[in-house]
Amino acid sequence: QVQLVESGGGLVQAGGSLRLSCTASGRTISASVMGWFRQAPGKEREFVAAINRRLGATKYLDSVKGRFTISRDNVKNTAYLQMNSLKPEDTAVYYCAASLAGSVYDTSDARYNYWGRGTQVTVSS
């Protein structure tokens, strides 16, 4: 089992920045990929970014490329999502997820085995 806890969400003005953290506990060594997803009101959950824990390879949603950066600290068992130049359309609940055997290039949420409870990000215009 892997437990995930997100933090760092909040309210920010358009153009501002936030850094989300996802701390993992339990059998963290078994997770090969850490990902971030988001779900806005009335919309389906969508992939945002993922990182391979060992190799560091990354994948991003096209609309966040150049603005968001995913990283990890394996010693701290923590993944981060640095979000810059935030836009109102980035408003959503952001979820951290862990995949045991997936690839960063597989953006389906069905490939992820464990999920955090989410953290709200609100970007005002």
C-alpha positions as CSV (number, residue, x, y, z in Angstrom):
1,Q,0.0,0.0,0.0
2,V,1.0,3.6,-0.7
3,Q,-0.5,6.5,1.0
4,L,-0.4,10.0,-0.6
5,V,-1.0,13.4,1.0
6,E,-1.1,16.6,-1.1
7,S,-0.5,20.1,0.2
8,G,0.2,23.5,-1.1
9,G,-3.1,24.4,-2.8
10,G,-4.8,27.8,-2.3
11,L,-6.1,31.0,-3.8
12,V,-3.8,33.0,-6.1
13,Q,-4.3,35.7,-8.7
14,A,-3.8,35.1,-12.4
15,G,-0.1,35.2,-13.2
16,G,0.9,34.0,-9.8
17,S,2.6,30.8,-8.6
18,L,1.9,27.8,-6.3
19,R,3.9,24.7,-5.5
20,L,2.1,21.5,-4.7
21,S,3.7,18.8,-2.7
22,C,2.7,15.1,-2.5
23,T,4.3,13.1,0.3
24,A,4.1,9.3,0.0
25,S,4.3,6.8,2.8
26,G,4.0,3.0,3.0
27,R,5.6,0.9,0.2
28,T,6.8,3.9,-1.7
29,I,9.6,2.0,-3.4
30,S,7.0,0.1,-5.4
31,A,5.7,3.2,-7.1
32,S,7.4,3.7,-10.5
33,V,5.6,6.8,-11.7
34,M,4.2,9.8,-9.8
35,G,1.5,11.9,-11.5
36,W,-0.7,14.9,-11.0
37,F,-4.2,15.1,-12.2
38,R,-6.9,17.8,-11.8
39,Q,-10.6,18.0,-11.9
40,A,-12.6,21.2,-12.5
41,P,-16.3,21.5,-11.5
42,G,-18.4,19.8,-14.1
43,K,-15.5,18.4,-16.0
44,E,-13.7,15.0,-16.1
45,R,-10.5,14.5,-14.3
46,E,-7.5,15.2,-16.6
47,F,-3.8,14.3,-16.6
48,V,-1.5,17.2,-15.8
49,A,2.0,15.8,-15.4
50,A,4.0,12.7,-14.5
51,I,7.5,11.8,-13.6
52,N,9.4,8.5,-13.5
53,R,10.7,8.2,-10.0
54,R,14.0,6.5,-11.0
55,L,14.8,8.0,-14.4
56,G,13.3,11.4,-14.0
57,A,11.5,11.3,-17.4
58,T,8.5,13.7,-17.5
59,K,5.3,14.2,-19.4
60,Y,3.0,17.2,-19.4
61,L,-0.4,18.2,-20.6
62,D,0.1,20.5,-23.6
63,S,-1.7,23.5,-22.0
64,V,0.7,23.5,-19.0
65,K,4.0,23.0,-20.8
66,G,6.4,25.8,-20.1
67,R,4.4,26.9,-17.0
68,F,4.3,23.8,-14.8
69,T,7.3,21.7,-13.6
70,I,7.1,18.3,-12.0
71,S,10.0,17.1,-9.9
72,R,10.7,14.5,-7.2
73,D,12.8,14.0,-4.1
74,N,13.2,10.3,-3.6
75,V,14.9,10.7,-0.2
76,K,11.9,12.6,1.1
77,N,9.4,10.4,-0.9
78,T,7.9,13.6,-2.2
79,A,6.8,14.8,-5.6
80,Y,6.3,18.4,-6.5
81,L,4.3,20.4,-9.0
82,Q,5.6,24.0,-9.5
83,M,2.9,26.0,-11.1
84,N,3.8,29.4,-12.6
85,S,1.9,31.9,-14.7
86,L,-1.4,30.5,-13.4
87,K,-4.6,31.1,-15.3
88,P,-8.2,31.0,-14.2
89,E,-8.7,27.8,-16.3
90,D,-6.1,26.1,-14.0
91,T,-8.7,26.2,-11.2
92,A,-9.4,22.7,-10.1
93,V,-8.9,20.1,-7.4
94,Y,-5.4,18.7,-8.0
95,Y,-4.7,15.0,-7.2
96,C,-1.5,13.2,-6.7
97,A,-1.3,9.6,-7.9
98,A,1.2,6.8,-7.9
99,S,1.5,4.1,-10.5
100,L,3.2,0.7,-9.8
101,A,4.0,-0.3,-13.3
102,G,2.9,2.4,-15.6
103,S,4.8,4.8,-17.9
104,V,4.9,8.6,-17.8
105,Y,3.7,8.4,-21.4
106,D,0.4,6.7,-20.4
107,T,-1.8,9.5,-19.3
108,S,-4.8,7.4,-18.4
109,D,-5.9,7.7,-14.8
110,A,-6.8,3.9,-15.0
111,R,-3.0,3.2,-14.9
112,Y,-2.6,4.7,-11.5
113,N,-3.0,2.5,-8.4
114,Y,-3.1,5.0,-5.5
115,W,-4.5,8.5,-5.1
116,G,-4.4,11.3,-2.6
117,R,-7.5,13.2,-1.5
118,G,-6.7,16.3,-3.5
119,T,-6.0,19.9,-2.9
120,Q,-7.9,22.9,-4.2
121,V,-6.2,25.4,-6.5
122,T,-8.2,28.5,-7.3
123,V,-6.9,31.2,-9.7
124,S,-8.8,34.5,-9.7
125,S,-8.9,36.7,-12.7
